[in-house]
Amino acid sequence: MPNHIRWGVVATVKAPLLTIADWAAYHLDLGAHRVIVYLDAPDDAAFDALNAHPKLRVVKADAANWRSSKRPDRHQPRQSANLRHAYRRKARDLDWLAHIDVDEFLWPLNPLEDQLAALSIDCLCARIRPIEALSGEGQNLPDGQIPFKAMTNDRAQRQRETQDIYPTFGAHLNGGFLSHVAGKLFIRTGQDGLEMKIHNIWQDGVQNPGQVELTGTELCHLHAKSFGDWQASFRYRHEQGAYRAELAPNRARESGGMTMHELFAAILEDAGDAGLRAFYDEVCLATPDLRARLDAHGLLRLYDLDLAEKRRKQFPDLA
């Protein structure tokens, strides 16, 4: 018998309409019962095009349409606020809700509904670990295939593998990832007294009550699709985003750890933009050598997200 589990995703988005439509269409095609989009800088055309889909809930979340007198200045607190709003107001017909970003795509290895249905009732959150996209520029990969790097959850093993796979920069990296390794959470809906941020939840002072690793699903993160794409976002990320100064070191200080902010500042001071390019080519470019090292550790993935076809099915007017 079908398990009737209903799940949905929510994102705070500042992106072109077609990028948002790709993300929404992908998850609708995967079986999402609800896709909730908070437009951080909306325009009427994007709102209308997305809101026309019966399974989308679109909320204008710019300063003019914020729900209280004080809209958080920074993006990260706005994400958390929108997650809380979605959980309490927009997800009442769902069993599970996940906050992910517009460059993140769930990849279940078997039906997601079955994975969520198998969780015990005292599990209030299930963690999906990320895999991070590599750039296939000039690498003669099969059409449509996106290469991804994965990581090992065991921290000591991950550290050894990272240094082996990325010989120049691995000693300062966590899994070879540029962005988060914590992943994102599916949160069981209908819970009282739940406090939520993007990577963790709390209830009665307990962090992530009943958490389970949802090992049957990976989170495909398109963080650095090409050098040009990465370079265009680098300054913002270094100052305010994924590489900002306030984040913790990516491994223990005594093991050579430094924050991504510190690592990139040191690279820029030493070699400027040429240093950034050298870093990118070792860590993010899907060269045959890097693919072979990842594959030797079981950490290479090749997935076809098929975004254009899924957008054509869900949003034929945007095809």
Secondary structure by P-SEA (a helix, b strand, c coil): ccccccccccccccccaaaaaaaaaaaaaacccbbbbbcccccaaaaaaaaccccbbbbbccccccccccccccaaaaaaaaaaaaaccccccccbbbbbcccbbbbbcccaaaaaaaccccccbbbbbbbbbbbcccccccccbbbbbbbbccaaaaaaaaaaacccccccccccccccccccccccccccccccccccccccccccccccccccccccccccccaaaaaaaaaaaacccccccccccccccccccccaaaaaaaaaacccaaaaaaaaaacccccaaaaaaaaaaccbbbbbcaaaaaaaaaccccc
